Amino acid sequence: MIKGITEKEYSIIKDILKNYSGEFFAYGSRVKGDFSELSDLDILVKADKKIIPELKEKFDKSYLPYIVNFTDYNSIDDKFFNLIKNDLIKI
């Protein structure tokens, strides 16, 4: 489970993502547990990057109390992926 996220918030996240094909993974401070109340949620998107602007819009309009940032799997370099790969949690 992603730390610092309530069941209701997780339900909102899942409800948005279920409308898109691809795979989605959380990573970053909320996964590691070193987050603050104001920490964002980082999501790695393993899908067509064309959906990212639409995802941003839907999450910005959601009632989540934090910002959600998206990273395109196909655009990251190996060094960054190696930094996050052990922390990825499938959503």
C-alpha positions as a Markdown table, in Angstrom:
| # | Residue | x | y | z |
|---|---|---|---|---|
| 1 | Met | 0.0 | 0.0 | 0.0 |
| 2 | Ile | 1.1 | 3.6 | -0.6 |
| 3 | Lys | 1.8 | 5.3 | 2.7 |
| 4 | Gly | 0.0 | 8.5 | 3.6 |
| 5 | Ile | -2.9 | 7.8 | 1.3 |
| 6 | Thr | -6.3 | 6.9 | 2.7 |
| 7 | Glu | -8.6 | 4.2 | 1.2 |
| 8 | Lys | -10.8 | 6.9 | -0.2 |
| 9 | Glu | -7.9 | 8.6 | -1.9 |
| 10 | Tyr | -6.7 | 5.3 | -3.3 |
| 11 | Ser | -10.2 | 4.7 | -4.6 |
| 12 | Ile | -10.1 | 8.0 | -6.4 |
| 13 | Ile | -6.7 | 7.2 | -7.9 |
| 14 | Lys | -7.9 | 3.7 | -9.1 |
| 15 | Asp | -11.2 | 5.2 | -10.5 |
| 16 | Ile | -9.3 | 7.6 | -12.7 |
| 17 | Leu | -6.6 | 5.1 | -13.9 |
| 18 | Lys | -9.1 | 2.3 | -14.7 |
| 19 | Asn | -10.2 | 4.3 | -17.7 |
| 20 | Tyr | -6.7 | 4.0 | -19.3 |
| 21 | Ser | -4.8 | 1.1 | -20.8 |
| 22 | Gly | -1.3 | 0.7 | -19.6 |
| 23 | Glu | 0.5 | 0.2 | -16.3 |
| 24 | Phe | 0.8 | 2.7 | -13.5 |
| 25 | Phe | 3.3 | 2.6 | -10.6 |
| 26 | Ala | 3.7 | 4.8 | -7.5 |
| 27 | Tyr | 7.2 | 5.7 | -6.4 |
| 28 | Gly | 8.9 | 8.4 | -4.4 |
| 29 | Ser | 8.5 | 9.6 | -0.8 |
| 30 | Arg | 5.0 | 8.3 | -0.3 |
| 31 | Val | 6.2 | 4.8 | -1.2 |
| 32 | Lys | 9.4 | 5.0 | 0.8 |
| 33 | Gly | 7.5 | 6.5 | 3.8 |
| 34 | Asp | 9.6 | 9.7 | 4.2 |
| 35 | Phe | 6.7 | 12.0 | 3.1 |
| 36 | Ser | 5.1 | 15.0 | 4.7 |
| 37 | Glu | 1.5 | 16.0 | 4.5 |
| 38 | Leu | 2.3 | 18.2 | 1.5 |
| 39 | Ser | 4.3 | 15.6 | -0.4 |
| 40 | Asp | 3.2 | 14.9 | -3.9 |
| 41 | Leu | 2.4 | 11.5 | -5.3 |
| 42 | Asp | 4.7 | 10.3 | -8.1 |
| 43 | Ile | 3.3 | 8.0 | -10.8 |
| 44 | Leu | 5.3 | 6.2 | -13.4 |
| 45 | Val | 3.2 | 5.8 | -16.6 |
| 46 | Lys | 4.0 | 2.8 | -18.7 |
| 47 | Ala | 1.5 | 3.6 | -21.5 |
| 48 | Asp | 1.2 | 5.9 | -24.5 |
| 49 | Lys | 2.6 | 9.3 | -23.3 |
| 50 | Lys | -0.2 | 11.0 | -25.1 |
| 51 | Ile | -2.5 | 10.2 | -22.1 |
| 52 | Ile | -0.4 | 12.1 | -19.6 |
| 53 | Pro | -1.9 | 15.6 | -20.2 |
| 54 | Glu | -5.4 | 14.1 | -19.8 |
| 55 | Leu | -4.3 | 12.3 | -16.6 |
| 56 | Lys | -2.9 | 15.5 | -15.2 |
| 57 | Glu | -6.2 | 17.3 | -15.9 |
| 58 | Lys | -8.3 | 14.6 | -14.3 |
| 59 | Phe | -6.1 | 14.4 | -11.2 |
| 60 | Asp | -6.0 | 18.2 | -10.9 |
| 61 | Lys | -9.8 | 18.2 | -10.8 |
| 62 | Ser | -10.0 | 15.4 | -8.3 |
| 63 | Tyr | -10.4 | 15.9 | -4.6 |
| 64 | Leu | -7.0 | 14.6 | -3.7 |
| 65 | Pro | -5.3 | 16.8 | -1.2 |
| 66 | Tyr | -1.9 | 16.7 | -2.9 |
| 67 | Ile | -0.4 | 17.1 | -6.3 |
| 68 | Val | 0.1 | 14.1 | -8.6 |
| 69 | Asn | 3.2 | 14.1 | -10.8 |
| 70 | Phe | 3.6 | 11.8 | -13.8 |
| 71 | Thr | 6.7 | 10.3 | -15.4 |
| 72 | Asp | 6.7 | 8.7 | -18.8 |
| 73 | Tyr | 8.4 | 5.3 | -18.6 |
| 74 | Asn | 9.6 | 5.6 | -22.2 |
| 75 | Ser | 11.3 | 8.9 | -21.6 |
| 76 | Ile | 13.3 | 8.2 | -18.5 |
| 77 | Asp | 17.0 | 7.3 | -18.6 |
| 78 | Asp | 18.4 | 4.1 | -17.1 |
| 79 | Lys | 20.1 | 5.9 | -14.2 |
| 80 | Phe | 16.8 | 7.4 | -13.0 |
| 81 | Phe | 15.0 | 4.1 | -13.5 |
| 82 | Asn | 17.6 | 2.3 | -11.5 |
| 83 | Leu | 17.0 | 4.8 | -8.6 |
| 84 | Ile | 13.3 | 4.1 | -8.4 |
| 85 | Lys | 12.9 | 0.5 | -9.7 |
| 86 | Asn | 13.0 | -1.1 | -6.2 |
| 87 | Asp | 10.3 | 1.3 | -4.9 |
| 88 | Leu | 7.7 | 0.9 | -7.6 |
| 89 | Ile | 4.3 | -0.2 | -6.4 |
| 90 | Lys | 1.8 | -1.1 | -9.1 |
| 91 | Ile | -1.5 | 0.8 | -8.8 |
